Amino acid sequence: SKKQQVIVGVHNLNRYPGKENNYGLDVQQVAFLKEAADKSNVIFAVLGTPYITHLFSKSKSLYIGYEDNEYTNMVAYSIFKNQYKASGKLPVSLQFGKKKV
């Protein structure tokens, strides 16, 4: 049997990291995201700051939309429905697990 994919959308992030470096996410949200990152069938859709990728270092799949607005949400949806191919390059350098992207 084929394993179903689960898409976890991460929205409404703060512009700045804050004391905990969690961009406004609370302890329970961070714990949920880290637990979900261990699962192979989870795809994260981070819409907002790309600097929060440290929470997803164990994730197998990560989509980053640099903005969180109606347009980027519609594009993300279209990508997940295979209507568009994800492409582009973030204007920042990030560490994702052991790989620099």
TAKATA-V425303 format. One record per backbone hydrogen bond with DSSP energy under -0.5 kcal/mol. NH is the residue of the N-H (numbers start at 1). CO is the residue of the C=O. Records with the same first field share a line. If there is no record, write none. Layout:
NH: CO, CO
This chain:
6: 41
8: 6, 43
9: 7
10: 45
11: 9
13: 47
14: 23
21: 18
22: 17
23: 17
24: 17
25: 22
30: 26
31: 27
32: 28
33: 29
34: 30
35: 31
36: 32
37: 33
38: 34, 35
39: 36
42: 39
43: 6
44: 61
45: 8
46: 44, 63
47: 10, 45
48: 46, 65
52: 49
53: 50
55: 52
56: 53
57: 54
59: 56
61: 42
63: 44
65: 46, 63
66: 64
69: 67
73: 69
74: 70
75: 71
76: 72
77: 73
78: 74
79: 75
80: 76
81: 77
82: 79
83: 78
84: 78
96: 94, 99
97: 95
99: 96
101: 94, 99
